[in-house]
Amino acid sequence: MADVYAVFGTLIGLGIAYPGMLTTWWLMFPRLVSRASGRLEHTPWRCLAMGGGLALPLGIVVGTLLAVPYGSVKFLGGTLLFGSLALASLGASGLADLMGRRLTNRVGPGGSLLGGFLRGAVALELAAAFPGIGWFLVLPLGTVAALGAATFAVLGWMPGGERAPAVEPVLSQAVG
């Protein structure tokens, strides 16, 4: 019985933590998340192709490194796996942002940006948790597309072949 409680508690904890992690990325790296969201909105198939093109060789390299019996090599493989999943979660934050904006457009303009983002993050999480379709379709395809979108965002490649400006202007409010 304790095993059931442990599994159930872990799933509840992850269910609460996932939107929190995506919100943290959204607040810490607003430009990157915005660029990833824009890429997913305008070029989703290119994001999926870029993510697949990265995930396949990364998977082979990480699997090989983790299979080597030396601790330092395993550490390198684990670090590479951790970094690629962190990059994919940054892209997932962009996907949650896109979904949140679309949900807000359907509900009406009365909601806040944070409320819309959280609705998008929870909707993404619930879609990935759905048995069968969510596990084997939404989760892997969403993660691969998010990896591609985050890669585009980090490189600054915007839809249409333009590069994002190195430093985006900060909007200030005139005091008067």
WOSULBEL-V249537 format. One record per helix or strand of 2 or more residues. SS is the DSSP state (@ for helix, = for strand). FROM is the first residue (numbers start at 1). TO is the last residue. Records with the same first field share a line. If there is no record, write none. Layout:
SS->FROM-TO + FROM-TO
This chain:
@->2-28 + 30-42 + 44-67 + 71-107 + 113-129 + 133-155
